[in-house]
Amino acid sequence: MAEEDRRRRDAVTAAGWSALGVAVAIGGWALTAAAFAIPEIVLPSPAAVVTAFLRLPGYLLEQAAITLTETVLGFALSVICGLAIGLLIAAWRVAELMFAPLLVAFNAVPKVALAPLLVVWMGFGQQPKVVMALLVCFFPVVLSVASGLTSTPPELVELARSLDTPRGQTFVRIRLPAALPQIFVGLKVAMPLASVGAVIGEFSAGDAGLGFVIVQAGGSADTALAFAAIALLGVMSLALFYALVLAERLLLPWVRETSAAR
């Protein structure tokens, strides 16, 4: 009971510090805009951004829902593909030698350069944005899966071998649980990147979504509306990230128990 109370207090304290950080950032933003008399078209004040959101709340939330759908679909596909390829690389040395250099080279290619090609191949619709989200967050998932599965503590592997444990059971009961913390690290890196990929796709091939709103608002010099869309995108990405953190805590309770308290 005392441990549960301590964790509850820690959670409240962490939330309080996070809220204070946001308040300091917004206050610094407002003071900078006011102190240097920066024009609204260059840097709108927080009040102007809130006003812009309240001017079109339904429209902005509708566009946020579109971007959210593209982000989640792209992330889900990256997890499926990343798990499959990461598992192949971890299980077969030849696959690692064949495909690891290609994956590194592909990851080095700026994904913005692929956006026009995706439009040519898939047209103006949801598909190129989802694929762009997949491409941007794919590499961290593959890397975390492969690294996690190949970094199983050797003493556990030797114990399984000494007990003549079948390879399938060794994977399910030892290697996969040992790899899950590392895999979730990659997933938490990839989640924000998925929203970045979706917005990149909307910049190039969008007729809807927050990226489209930013482009349209910038073209019409409505900087406050663009900032409102950016802020909404940040809130959406933050919510997705912490949803993944919550999933990790629920699925991997032993990680918190065995890791050093902070």
ZILIN-V365594 format. One record per helix or strand of 2 or more residues. SS is the DSSP state (helix for helix, strand for strand). FROM is the first residue (numbers start at 1). TO is the last residue. If there is no record, write none. Layout:
{{SS:FROM:TO} {SS:FROM:TO}}
This chain:
{{helix:2:35} {helix:46:55} {helix:57:91} {helix:93:108} {helix:112:122} {helix:126:149} {helix:154:162} {helix:167:205} {helix:210:219} {helix:223:251} {helix:253:258}}
